[in-house]
Amino acid sequence: LLRRRAPNGPVRGGPGYTPGTTLTRPTMRTTSQLCTYMLGYAAPALADLTDEHLALAPAPNAKTAGWILGHLCVSGDYVRRKCGRPPLTPREWGPKFAPGTQPSLVASEYPSMTELRSALEAVYIDLAEIAPTWSDEMLDGENPLEFSRHRFPTARGFFSHVMTSHLGYHLGQLAGWRAAAGLGKRPGAGRRPW
């Protein structure tokens, strides 16, 4: 896959390739559909989590379920705020769950699991609803998150990443956390979701 020719661009992974520069212009409708699908697919894996799981680190240096969900909430809400939406997550969540932060092993330092689940759903449902309305002018502007511009130079690439690959990566991390915590596979795993 890395060596496939990008539309009207160099071979990915070949000479002249710079990550993010040959990213096709994904439609935000498709991005929204993927985001909605992943959120629905993940719902059963979140449904049985309780406050007892918030600060559980099943292995040394592992992220906790509370941190994973909190991180997804603040990441998605960051995109929403950059698009002019009012925040859905409290300001104090940022320093706890932003990129580069470490999870706490103290359950009382987290919002409740119910709050995290509700915020995750609210943030990503809203993103999926508003993304198709974003203008090309806004989406083709510079990525607002400076440290990720080398990968995603435009808002379009970065916003699509947060709503799909970033969301999917951390939901996969949660699946690994579930297995390490002895909770087993995502409820309903083995059934085809389509």
BELLINGI-V225491 format. One line per field, one symbol per residue. ss: DSSP state (H for helix, E for strand, - for the rest). A space follows every 10 residues. Layout:
# BELLINGI-V225491
ss = ???
This chain:
# BELLINGI-V225491
ss = ----E----- E--------- -------HHH HHHHHHHHHH HHHHHHH--- HHH------- ----HHHHHH HHHHHHHHHH HH-------- -HHHHHH--- ------HHH- --HHHHHHHH HHHHHHHHHH H----HHHH- -E---HHH-- ---EHHHHHH HHHHHHHHHH HHHHHHHHHH ---------- ----
